[in-house]
Amino acid sequence: MQTDKATVDIVDPYRRTFLGASAVVLSGVAVGGAGLALPAAASVQPTAASQPTVIGYPDRKGVHLERVTFPNTAANTLVAGNLFKPAGMDSSKRYAAIVVGHPFGGVKEQTSGLHAQKLAELGYVALAFDASHWGDSRGEPRNTEVPSTRVGDYSACIDFLSNHPQVDAQRIGVLGICGGGGYAVSAAQIDHRIKAIATVSMYDMGRARRQGLGDTLTYEQRMKILDDVAQQRTKEARGEPRRDISPIPTEIDANTPKIVREFYDYYLTPRGQHPHANNLYAFTSLAPMMNFFPFAQIETISPRPLLMIVGENAESAYFSQDAFSKAVEPKELFVVPGATHVDLYDRPAYTQQSIEKLNAFFTRHLA
């Protein structure tokens, strides 16, 4: 669905709660302006199922890719996943398995699928899934971010894998990428079936919504957004059109911040673009996201191991550094020299280093 420039300008302040901006820039725009109002049918209709694939990586290298679905019973949704099985898999054996969660607004065919493919090449069973309300997974309304459900999706994946005949239920780990990393850390605090936890370019969606990237959103601006969310809920409850917003501008120029260009270059170009990741989400999602604190009990992950991988030049690195400081041993923060946040999604020069580190970590702890 296309958004015109006027609409993008109007929703820009809300986009900045995701990407981050200075308070000066934020305060110069009317935060209470109208958002992108969509007819209900356009916003909530589930998309047609996509074919199991990985964007930009057509060579399976012998890995068997299977489409699977299973319930998130707590949320009453159906989760869709792509299950990657190693080449030459022995049906008489049970394998270590890894659940791979995608970034906020992403889908399983993008970076999470690439990581699942790479892990399967190394001998793991890997499951890349679409979060409830997104992609091929079910959940109404569509493109709505529900943190508790996103956390529960990881446990739903563990439900599925722990009952799979070719998976060793005692050797299941998780990998969360970007926003999926915060949800993975939160899930590990309450699901002890997760034996090893790793993140790549982890993004704390709760903090990003409350404070903006770089903690630039003021308390007053946050309260104003919550006022607007409350009003929008009242409108939608009486049947008025849903309001969607865009986290990434559809046009960029020389003045566009670097991290915004990074997201644009991945999500809105053939490099990573997918029709099920339409660059829109429900405006009312901002409130429950602000109430998400993924590291509240991070110390309880111990004695299970935690690995956090960040790019040396990632503007989001402080999310992982803060979480790492709160976690207890065994833990490791691995920095990829020269890499930015999005470089670790798919750039071979950087993903080769992060995949090697993930392999060493999961081999050691899921052996």
ROSEVEX-891489 format. One record per residue (C-alpha): residue number from 1; x, z, y; chain. Coordinates in nm, 4 decimals. Last residue first. Example, Ala and Ser with C-alpha at 12.3 -4.5 7.8 and 13.67 -1.06 7.14 Angstrom:
<recs>
+-----+----------+----------+----------+--------+
: num :        x :        z :        y : chaine :
+-----+----------+----------+----------+--------+
:   2 :   1.3670 :   0.7140 :  -0.1060 :      A :
:   1 :   1.2300 :   0.7800 :  -0.4500 :      A :
+-----+----------+----------+----------+--------+
</recs>
This chain:
<recs>
+-----+----------+----------+----------+--------+
: num :        x :        z :        y : chaine :
+-----+----------+----------+----------+--------+
: 367 :   2.5990 :   2.2003 :  -2.9968 :      A :
: 366 :   2.3499 :   2.2641 :  -2.7175 :      A :
: 365 :   2.5799 :   2.4646 :  -2.4898 :      A :
: 364 :   2.9109 :   2.2839 :  -2.5261 :      A :
: 363 :   2.7711 :   1.9369 :  -2.5756 :      A :
: 362 :   2.5270 :   1.9951 :  -2.2889 :      A :
: 361 :   2.8034 :   2.0842 :  -2.0438 :      A :
: 360 :   3.0529 :   1.8198 :  -2.1578 :      A :
: 359 :   2.7824 :   1.5527 :  -2.1453 :      A :
: 358 :   2.6640 :   1.6663 :  -1.8036 :      A :
: 357 :   3.0201 :   1.6471 :  -1.6709 :      A :
: 356 :   3.0662 :   1.2976 :  -1.8087 :      A :
: 355 :   2.7307 :   1.2002 :  -1.6601 :      A :
: 354 :   2.8389 :   1.3355 :  -1.3194 :      A :
: 353 :   3.1666 :   1.1443 :  -1.3190 :      A :
: 352 :   3.0154 :   0.8153 :  -1.4349 :      A :
: 351 :   2.7301 :   0.8725 :  -1.1904 :      A :
: 350 :   2.9760 :   0.8537 :  -0.9008 :      A :
: 349 :   3.1428 :   0.5142 :  -0.9386 :      A :
: 348 :   2.8316 :   0.3891 :  -1.1198 :      A :
: 347 :   2.5988 :   0.4447 :  -0.8200 :      A :
: 346 :   2.2622 :   0.5408 :  -0.9718 :      A :
: 345 :   2.1060 :   0.8626 :  -0.8471 :      A :
: 344 :   2.4341 :   1.0365 :  -0.7642 :      A :
: 343 :   2.4880 :   0.8079 :  -0.4650 :      A :
: 342 :   2.1527 :   0.9385 :  -0.3363 :      A :
: 341 :   2.2885 :   1.2762 :  -0.2214 :      A :
: 340 :   2.6289 :   1.1491 :  -0.1061 :      A :
: 339 :   2.9423 :   1.1119 :  -0.3159 :      A :
: 338 :   3.2993 :   1.1257 :  -0.1897 :      A :
: 337 :   3.4243 :   1.3695 :  -0.4519 :      A :
: 336 :   3.1611 :   1.4844 :  -0.7066 :      A :
: 335 :   3.1242 :   1.8618 :  -0.6724 :      A :
: 334 :   3.0441 :   2.0727 :  -0.9789 :      A :
: 333 :   2.8887 :   2.4154 :  -0.9283 :      A :
: 332 :   2.9054 :   2.6214 :  -1.2473 :      A :
: 331 :   2.7097 :   2.9117 :  -1.3908 :      A :
: 330 :   2.7378 :   3.1607 :  -1.6746 :      A :
: 329 :   2.7067 :   3.3830 :  -1.4865 :      A :
: 328 :   2.4628 :   3.4857 :  -1.2164 :      A :
: 327 :   2.2487 :   3.2789 :  -0.9817 :      A :
: 326 :   2.2052 :   3.3686 :  -0.6140 :      A :
: 325 :   2.5201 :   3.1929 :  -0.4918 :      A :
: 324 :   2.4334 :   2.8887 :  -0.7023 :      A :
: 323 :   2.0915 :   2.8622 :  -0.5407 :      A :
: 322 :   2.2497 :   2.8621 :  -0.1956 :      A :
: 321 :   2.5144 :   2.6060 :  -0.2933 :      A :
: 320 :   2.2512 :   2.3867 :  -0.4570 :      A :
: 319 :   2.0348 :   2.3751 :  -0.1432 :      A :
: 318 :   2.3478 :   2.3512 :   0.0734 :      A :
: 317 :   2.4334 :   2.0164 :  -0.0854 :      A :
: 316 :   2.1391 :   1.8415 :   0.0817 :      A :
: 315 :   2.3502 :   1.6580 :   0.3393 :      A :
: 314 :   2.5481 :   1.5159 :   0.0472 :      A :
: 313 :   2.9109 :   1.4347 :   0.1310 :      A :
: 312 :   3.0772 :   1.6135 :  -0.1625 :      A :
: 311 :   2.7930 :   1.5087 :  -0.3906 :      A :
: 310 :   2.6290 :   1.7824 :  -0.5912 :      A :
: 309 :   2.6077 :   1.8895 :  -0.9558 :      A :
: 308 :   2.4565 :   2.2255 :  -1.0537 :      A :
: 307 :   2.5186 :   2.3645 :  -1.4021 :      A :
: 306 :   2.3364 :   2.6718 :  -1.5352 :      A :
: 305 :   2.4053 :   2.8441 :  -1.8667 :      A :
: 304 :   2.1651 :   3.0801 :  -2.0467 :      A :
: 303 :   2.2729 :   3.4422 :  -2.0124 :      A :
: 302 :   2.1322 :   3.4262 :  -1.7477 :      A :
: 301 :   1.8188 :   3.2455 :  -1.6286 :      A :
: 300 :   1.6954 :   3.5809 :  -1.4985 :      A :
: 299 :   1.9241 :   3.5538 :  -1.1938 :      A :
: 298 :   1.7100 :   3.2665 :  -1.0672 :      A :
: 297 :   1.4135 :   3.4969 :  -1.0133 :      A :
: 296 :   1.2954 :   3.3915 :  -0.6668 :      A :
: 295 :   1.4975 :   3.0697 :  -0.6839 :      A :
: 294 :   1.2112 :   2.8188 :  -0.6897 :      A :
: 293 :   1.0194 :   2.9599 :  -0.3906 :      A :
: 292 :   0.7133 :   2.7343 :  -0.3476 :      A :
: 291 :   0.4628 :   2.8410 :  -0.0793 :      A :
: 290 :   0.5666 :   2.5623 :   0.1577 :      A :
: 289 :   0.4861 :   2.3204 :  -0.1247 :      A :
: 288 :   0.1379 :   2.4672 :  -0.1542 :      A :
: 287 :   0.0769 :   2.3905 :   0.2168 :      A :
: 286 :   0.2396 :   2.0464 :   0.2400 :      A :
: 285 :   0.0260 :   1.9035 :  -0.0390 :      A :
: 284 :  -0.2608 :   1.8720 :   0.2117 :      A :
: 283 :  -0.0981 :   1.5570 :   0.3497 :      A :
: 282 :  -0.1384 :   1.3865 :   0.0121 :      A :
: 281 :   0.1482 :   1.1573 :  -0.0805 :      A :
: 280 :   0.2702 :   0.8094 :   0.0033 :      A :
: 279 :   0.5940 :   0.6165 :  -0.0596 :      A :
: 278 :   0.4345 :   0.3964 :  -0.3296 :      A :
: 277 :   0.6314 :   0.5169 :  -0.6309 :      A :
: 276 :   0.4096 :   0.3497 :  -0.8907 :      A :
: 275 :   0.5136 :   0.0033 :  -0.7708 :      A :
: 274 :   0.8829 :   0.0789 :  -0.8337 :      A :
: 273 :   1.1741 :   0.0412 :  -0.5909 :      A :
: 272 :   1.5174 :   0.1503 :  -0.7080 :      A :
: 271 :   1.7691 :  -0.1166 :  -0.6056 :      A :
: 270 :   1.4905 :  -0.3632 :  -0.5274 :      A :
: 269 :   1.4502 :  -0.1951 :  -0.1872 :      A :
: 268 :   1.2152 :   0.0792 :  -0.0651 :      A :
: 267 :   1.3155 :   0.3746 :  -0.2838 :      A :
: 266 :   1.6934 :   0.3397 :  -0.2913 :      A :
: 265 :   1.7907 :   0.1908 :   0.0435 :      A :
: 264 :   1.5157 :   0.3851 :   0.2195 :      A :
: 263 :   1.6376 :   0.7160 :   0.0750 :      A :
: 262 :   1.9926 :   0.6474 :   0.1895 :      A :
: 261 :   1.8805 :   0.5189 :   0.5286 :      A :
: 260 :   1.6949 :   0.8467 :   0.5784 :      A :
: 259 :   2.0121 :   1.0321 :   0.4801 :      A :
: 258 :   2.2105 :   0.8449 :   0.7443 :      A :
: 257 :   1.9732 :   0.9063 :   1.0329 :      A :
: 256 :   1.8031 :   0.5909 :   1.1713 :      A :
: 255 :   1.9537 :   0.4867 :   1.5039 :      A :
: 254 :   2.0942 :   0.1574 :   1.3746 :      A :
: 253 :   1.7525 :   0.0540 :   1.2453 :      A :
: 252 :   1.4994 :   0.1418 :   0.9766 :      A :
: 251 :   1.1509 :   0.0186 :   0.8884 :      A :
: 250 :   0.9094 :   0.1464 :   0.6237 :      A :
: 249 :   0.9868 :   0.5028 :   0.7227 :      A :
: 248 :   1.0273 :   0.7477 :   0.4307 :      A :
: 247 :   0.8137 :   1.0548 :   0.3564 :      A :
: 246 :   0.4824 :   0.8733 :   0.4138 :      A :
: 245 :   0.1583 :   1.0604 :   0.4707 :      A :
: 244 :  -0.1856 :   1.0518 :   0.3122 :      A :
: 243 :  -0.5148 :   1.1787 :   0.4538 :      A :
: 242 :  -0.8264 :   1.1765 :   0.2386 :      A :
: 241 :  -1.1394 :   1.0364 :   0.3925 :      A :
: 240 :  -1.4259 :   1.2685 :   0.4951 :      A :
: 239 :  -1.6448 :   1.4129 :   0.2213 :      A :
: 238 :  -1.7225 :   1.7637 :   0.3412 :      A :
: 237 :  -1.4305 :   1.9088 :   0.1477 :      A :
: 236 :  -1.2048 :   1.6384 :   0.2936 :      A :
: 235 :  -1.2731 :   1.7608 :   0.6470 :      A :
: 234 :  -1.2220 :   2.1267 :   0.5586 :      A :
: 233 :  -0.8948 :   2.0432 :   0.3814 :      A :
: 232 :  -0.7811 :   1.8517 :   0.6893 :      A :
: 231 :  -0.8444 :   2.1503 :   0.9153 :      A :
: 230 :  -0.6372 :   2.3754 :   0.6906 :      A :
: 229 :  -0.3563 :   2.1185 :   0.6753 :      A :
: 228 :  -0.3550 :   2.0969 :   1.0558 :      A :
: 227 :  -0.3227 :   2.4724 :   1.0930 :      A :
: 226 :  -0.0483 :   2.4701 :   0.8293 :      A :
: 225 :   0.1387 :   2.2063 :   1.0307 :      A :
: 224 :   0.1045 :   2.4175 :   1.3435 :      A :
: 223 :   0.2389 :   2.7223 :   1.1601 :      A :
: 222 :   0.5453 :   2.5250 :   1.0523 :      A :
: 221 :   0.6040 :   2.4041 :   1.4062 :      A :
: 220 :   0.5841 :   2.7611 :   1.5367 :      A :
: 219 :   0.8301 :   2.8838 :   1.2736 :      A :
: 218 :   1.0767 :   2.6148 :   1.3754 :      A :
: 217 :   1.1859 :   2.3199 :   1.1611 :      A :
: 216 :   1.5613 :   2.2593 :   1.1737 :      A :
: 215 :   1.6663 :   2.4346 :   0.8520 :      A :
: 214 :   1.9132 :   2.1549 :   0.7688 :      A :
: 213 :   1.6417 :   1.9524 :   0.5997 :      A :
: 212 :   1.3138 :   2.0962 :   0.7202 :      A :
: 211 :   1.2267 :   2.4663 :   0.7397 :      A :
: 210 :   0.9118 :   2.5350 :   0.5395 :      A :
: 209 :   0.8853 :   2.1955 :   0.3700 :      A :
: 208 :   1.2557 :   2.1750 :   0.2903 :      A :
: 207 :   1.2544 :   2.5383 :   0.1773 :      A :
: 206 :   0.9769 :   2.4699 :  -0.0706 :      A :
: 205 :   1.1189 :   2.1362 :  -0.1838 :      A :
: 204 :   1.4548 :   2.2893 :  -0.2758 :      A :
: 203 :   1.6463 :   1.9693 :  -0.3520 :      A :
: 202 :   1.9022 :   1.9422 :  -0.6326 :      A :
: 201 :   2.1489 :   1.6540 :  -0.6080 :      A :
: 200 :   2.1857 :   1.6696 :  -0.9876 :      A :
: 199 :   2.0605 :   1.9743 :  -1.1785 :      A :
: 198 :   2.1434 :   2.1280 :  -1.5152 :      A :
: 197 :   1.9808 :   2.3955 :  -1.7300 :      A :
: 196 :   2.0695 :   2.4972 :  -2.0868 :      A :
: 195 :   1.8621 :   2.6702 :  -2.3564 :      A :
: 194 :   1.5088 :   2.5968 :  -2.2366 :      A :
: 193 :   1.2901 :   2.7688 :  -2.4952 :      A :
: 192 :   1.3075 :   3.0711 :  -2.2663 :      A :
: 191 :   1.0403 :   2.9286 :  -2.0369 :      A :
: 190 :   0.9852 :   3.1517 :  -1.7330 :      A :
: 189 :   1.3086 :   3.1244 :  -1.5323 :      A :
: 188 :   1.3835 :   2.7819 :  -1.6805 :      A :
: 187 :   1.0727 :   2.6386 :  -1.5131 :      A :
: 186 :   1.1938 :   2.7424 :  -1.1666 :      A :
: 185 :   1.5329 :   2.5795 :  -1.2205 :      A :
: 184 :   1.3633 :   2.2613 :  -1.3434 :      A :
: 183 :   1.1279 :   2.2567 :  -1.0422 :      A :
: 182 :   1.4197 :   2.2821 :  -0.8032 :      A :
: 181 :   1.5981 :   2.0042 :  -0.9898 :      A :
: 180 :   1.2964 :   1.7738 :  -0.9904 :      A :
: 179 :   1.3206 :   1.7715 :  -0.6112 :      A :
: 178 :   1.6631 :   1.6016 :  -0.6450 :      A :
: 177 :   1.7226 :   1.5420 :  -1.0175 :      A :
: 176 :   1.6299 :   1.7943 :  -1.2840 :      A :
: 175 :   1.8047 :   1.8129 :  -1.6204 :      A :
: 174 :   1.6619 :   2.0290 :  -1.8961 :      A :
: 173 :   1.7924 :   2.1548 :  -2.2288 :      A :
: 172 :   1.6604 :   2.1757 :  -2.5843 :      A :
: 171 :   1.8722 :   2.2927 :  -2.8781 :      A :
: 170 :   1.6656 :   2.5541 :  -3.0631 :      A :
: 169 :   1.3751 :   2.3133 :  -3.1119 :      A :
: 168 :   1.6044 :   2.0737 :  -3.3001 :      A :
: 167 :   1.4402 :   1.7370 :  -3.2396 :      A :
: 166 :   1.3724 :   1.4633 :  -3.4966 :      A :
: 165 :   1.0373 :   1.5948 :  -3.6212 :      A :
: 164 :   0.9047 :   1.6514 :  -3.2663 :      A :
: 163 :   0.7332 :   1.9888 :  -3.2318 :      A :
: 162 :   0.9892 :   2.1392 :  -2.9915 :      A :
: 161 :   0.9897 :   1.8090 :  -2.8037 :      A :
: 160 :   0.6202 :   1.8102 :  -2.7158 :      A :
: 159 :   0.5917 :   2.1755 :  -2.6154 :      A :
: 158 :   0.9213 :   2.1385 :  -2.4264 :      A :
: 157 :   0.7691 :   1.8509 :  -2.2284 :      A :
: 156 :   0.4658 :   2.0674 :  -2.1538 :      A :
: 155 :   0.7053 :   2.3401 :  -2.0374 :      A :
: 154 :   0.8608 :   2.0938 :  -1.7949 :      A :
: 153 :   0.5152 :   1.9864 :  -1.6775 :      A :
: 152 :   0.4371 :   2.3503 :  -1.6008 :      A :
: 151 :   0.6922 :   2.3500 :  -1.3183 :      A :
: 150 :   0.5293 :   2.0390 :  -1.1719 :      A :
: 149 :   0.1896 :   2.2054 :  -1.2150 :      A :
: 148 :   0.3000 :   2.5133 :  -1.0234 :      A :
: 147 :   0.4461 :   2.2906 :  -0.7517 :      A :
: 146 :   0.1308 :   2.0800 :  -0.6988 :      A :
: 145 :   0.2268 :   1.7592 :  -0.5168 :      A :
: 144 :  -0.0587 :   1.5118 :  -0.4906 :      A :
: 143 :   0.0040 :   1.1446 :  -0.5514 :      A :
: 142 :  -0.3312 :   1.0991 :  -0.7292 :      A :
: 141 :  -0.6181 :   1.3434 :  -0.7027 :      A :
: 140 :  -0.6468 :   1.4017 :  -0.9870 :      A :
: 139 :  -0.4070 :   1.4291 :  -1.2769 :      A :
: 138 :  -0.2874 :   1.1728 :  -1.5272 :      A :
: 137 :   0.0693 :   1.0632 :  -1.5902 :      A :
: 136 :   0.1623 :   0.6967 :  -1.5516 :      A :
: 135 :   0.3121 :   0.7465 :  -1.2064 :      A :
: 134 :   0.2211 :   1.0720 :  -1.0347 :      A :
: 133 :  -0.0574 :   1.3323 :  -1.0524 :      A :
: 132 :   0.1265 :   1.5199 :  -1.3311 :      A :
: 131 :   0.4993 :   1.4527 :  -1.3141 :      A :
: 130 :   0.6201 :   1.1348 :  -1.4799 :      A :
: 129 :   0.8552 :   1.1984 :  -1.7697 :      A :
: 128 :   1.2079 :   1.1144 :  -1.8823 :      A :
: 127 :   1.2677 :   1.2482 :  -2.2341 :      A :
: 126 :   1.6139 :   1.2366 :  -2.3878 :      A :
: 125 :   1.7184 :   1.2601 :  -2.7531 :      A :
: 124 :   2.0908 :   1.3114 :  -2.7260 :      A :
: 123 :   2.3676 :   1.0982 :  -2.8765 :      A :
: 122 :   2.5793 :   0.9875 :  -2.5808 :      A :
: 121 :   2.3799 :   0.6659 :  -2.5358 :      A :
: 120 :   2.0726 :   0.8898 :  -2.5238 :      A :
: 119 :   2.2262 :   1.0753 :  -2.2293 :      A :
: 118 :   2.2835 :   0.7469 :  -2.0444 :      A :
: 117 :   1.9249 :   0.6357 :  -2.1043 :      A :
: 116 :   1.7875 :   0.9714 :  -1.9892 :      A :
: 115 :   2.0009 :   0.9506 :  -1.6742 :      A :
: 114 :   1.8697 :   0.6015 :  -1.5985 :      A :
: 113 :   1.5145 :   0.7158 :  -1.6658 :      A :
: 112 :   1.5550 :   1.0050 :  -1.4230 :      A :
: 111 :   1.7001 :   0.7645 :  -1.1653 :      A :
: 110 :   1.4022 :   0.5270 :  -1.1628 :      A :
: 109 :   1.1576 :   0.4400 :  -1.4409 :      A :
: 108 :   1.0442 :   0.8024 :  -1.4663 :      A :
: 107 :   0.8808 :   0.8046 :  -1.1248 :      A :
: 106 :   0.9739 :   0.9227 :  -0.7757 :      A :
: 105 :   0.7802 :   1.0963 :  -0.4987 :      A :
: 104 :   0.9837 :   1.4136 :  -0.5367 :      A :
: 103 :   1.2785 :   1.3418 :  -0.7646 :      A :
: 102 :   1.2462 :   1.2844 :  -1.1419 :      A :
: 101 :   1.2702 :   1.5333 :  -1.4277 :      A :
: 100 :   1.4841 :   1.4790 :  -1.7384 :      A :
:  99 :   1.4096 :   1.6782 :  -2.0555 :      A :
:  98 :   1.7091 :   1.6973 :  -2.2891 :      A :
:  97 :   1.7134 :   1.7033 :  -2.6686 :      A :
:  96 :   1.9627 :   1.8149 :  -2.9336 :      A :
:  95 :   1.9051 :   1.6278 :  -3.2564 :      A :
:  94 :   1.7445 :   1.6954 :  -3.5934 :      A :
:  93 :   1.8574 :   1.4971 :  -3.8954 :      A :
:  92 :   1.6792 :   1.3082 :  -4.1736 :      A :
:  91 :   1.5685 :   1.0290 :  -3.9405 :      A :
:  90 :   1.9312 :   0.9400 :  -3.8662 :      A :
:  89 :   1.9454 :   0.7719 :  -3.5245 :      A :
:  88 :   2.1477 :   0.4531 :  -3.5237 :      A :
:  87 :   2.1228 :   0.4188 :  -3.1470 :      A :
:  86 :   2.0115 :   0.7367 :  -2.9754 :      A :
:  85 :   1.6423 :   0.7932 :  -2.8947 :      A :
:  84 :   1.4976 :   0.7692 :  -2.5433 :      A :
:  83 :   1.1414 :   0.8955 :  -2.4971 :      A :
:  82 :   0.9650 :   0.7565 :  -2.1911 :      A :
:  81 :   0.7016 :   0.9997 :  -2.0727 :      A :
:  80 :   0.3389 :   1.0317 :  -1.9758 :      A :
:  79 :   0.1864 :   1.3735 :  -1.9060 :      A :
:  78 :  -0.1865 :   1.4243 :  -1.9547 :      A :
:  77 :  -0.3459 :   1.6803 :  -1.7247 :      A :
:  76 :  -0.5524 :   1.9943 :  -1.7858 :      A :
:  75 :  -0.3217 :   2.1981 :  -1.5602 :      A :
:  74 :  -0.2488 :   2.4723 :  -1.8128 :      A :
:  73 :  -0.2675 :   2.2296 :  -2.1054 :      A :
:  72 :  -0.0035 :   1.9898 :  -1.9785 :      A :
:  71 :  -0.0938 :   1.7428 :  -2.2466 :      A :
:  70 :   0.1165 :   1.4809 :  -2.4282 :      A :
:  69 :   0.1962 :   1.1114 :  -2.3874 :      A :
:  68 :   0.4749 :   0.8975 :  -2.5337 :      A :
:  67 :   0.6273 :   0.5517 :  -2.4639 :      A :
:  66 :   0.9284 :   0.4798 :  -2.6852 :      A :
:  65 :   1.2759 :   0.3553 :  -2.5977 :      A :
:  64 :   1.5291 :   0.3040 :  -2.8779 :      A :
:  63 :   1.8899 :   0.3051 :  -2.7585 :      A :
:  62 :   2.0940 :   0.0182 :  -2.9037 :      A :
:  61 :   2.2754 :  -0.0530 :  -2.5802 :      A :
:  60 :   1.9377 :  -0.0670 :  -2.3975 :      A :
:  59 :   2.0668 :  -0.3313 :  -2.1545 :      A :
:  58 :   1.8028 :  -0.3793 :  -1.8808 :      A :
:  57 :   1.9504 :  -0.1206 :  -1.6400 :      A :
:  56 :   1.8486 :  -0.1954 :  -1.2823 :      A :
:  55 :   1.5185 :  -0.0125 :  -1.3110 :      A :
:  54 :   1.4780 :   0.1553 :  -1.6498 :      A :
:  53 :   1.1931 :   0.0427 :  -1.8759 :      A :
:  52 :   0.8909 :   0.1523 :  -2.0742 :      A :
:  51 :   0.6099 :  -0.0729 :  -1.9470 :      A :
:  50 :   0.3947 :   0.0725 :  -1.6745 :      A :
:  49 :   0.0473 :   0.2114 :  -1.7323 :      A :
:  48 :  -0.2110 :   0.0951 :  -1.4795 :      A :
:  47 :  -0.2347 :   0.3274 :  -1.1812 :      A :
:  46 :  -0.4744 :   0.6175 :  -1.1614 :      A :
:  45 :  -0.7336 :   0.5807 :  -0.8820 :      A :
:  44 :  -0.7017 :   0.8690 :  -0.6385 :      A :
:  43 :  -0.5879 :   0.7216 :  -0.3104 :      A :
:  42 :  -0.7610 :   0.3861 :  -0.2865 :      A :
:  41 :  -1.0876 :   0.5284 :  -0.4192 :      A :
:  40 :  -1.0850 :   0.8067 :  -0.1607 :      A :
:  39 :  -1.0553 :   0.5652 :   0.1296 :      A :
:  38 :  -0.7263 :   0.6239 :   0.3083 :      A :
:  37 :  -0.6564 :   0.8050 :   0.6335 :      A :
:  36 :  -0.2925 :   0.7830 :   0.7416 :      A :
:  35 :  -0.2444 :   1.0790 :   0.9703 :      A :
:  34 :  -0.4097 :   1.1763 :   1.2953 :      A :
:  33 :  -0.1941 :   1.3638 :   1.5437 :      A :
:  32 :  -0.1413 :   1.7398 :   1.5269 :      A :
:  31 :   0.2365 :   1.7192 :   1.5260 :      A :
:  30 :   0.2313 :   1.5314 :   1.8546 :      A :
:  29 :   0.5896 :   1.4132 :   1.8861 :      A :
:  28 :   0.8611 :   1.5505 :   2.1173 :      A :
:  27 :   0.8688 :   1.8819 :   1.9380 :      A :
:  26 :   1.0070 :   1.7161 :   1.6286 :      A :
:  25 :   1.2898 :   1.5393 :   1.8071 :      A :
:  24 :   1.3943 :   1.8570 :   1.9834 :      A :
:  23 :   1.3579 :   2.0627 :   1.6668 :      A :
:  22 :   1.6219 :   1.8405 :   1.5097 :      A :
:  21 :   1.5304 :   1.6488 :   1.1984 :      A :
:  20 :   1.4893 :   1.7036 :   0.8274 :      A :
:  19 :   1.4088 :   1.4613 :   0.5469 :      A :
:  18 :   1.1073 :   1.6403 :   0.4024 :      A :
:  17 :   0.9756 :   1.8244 :   0.7087 :      A :
:  16 :   1.0779 :   1.5076 :   0.8899 :      A :
:  15 :   0.8081 :   1.3106 :   0.7116 :      A :
:  14 :   0.5559 :   1.5469 :   0.8654 :      A :
:  13 :   0.6829 :   1.4691 :   1.2143 :      A :
:  12 :   0.6786 :   1.0932 :   1.1385 :      A :
:  11 :   0.3094 :   1.0761 :   1.0451 :      A :
:  10 :   0.2139 :   0.9204 :   1.3778 :      A :
:   9 :   0.5094 :   0.6831 :   1.3994 :      A :
:   8 :   0.4449 :   0.5592 :   1.0460 :      A :
:   7 :   0.0813 :   0.4906 :   1.1325 :      A :
:   6 :   0.1730 :   0.2913 :   1.4414 :      A :
:   5 :   0.4287 :   0.0918 :   1.2443 :      A :
:   4 :   0.1749 :  -0.0281 :   0.9894 :      A :
:   3 :   0.1487 :   0.1186 :   0.6416 :      A :
:   2 :   0.1423 :  -0.1036 :   0.3352 :      A :
:   1 :   0.0000 :   0.0000 :   0.0000 :      A :
+-----+----------+----------+----------+--------+
</recs>
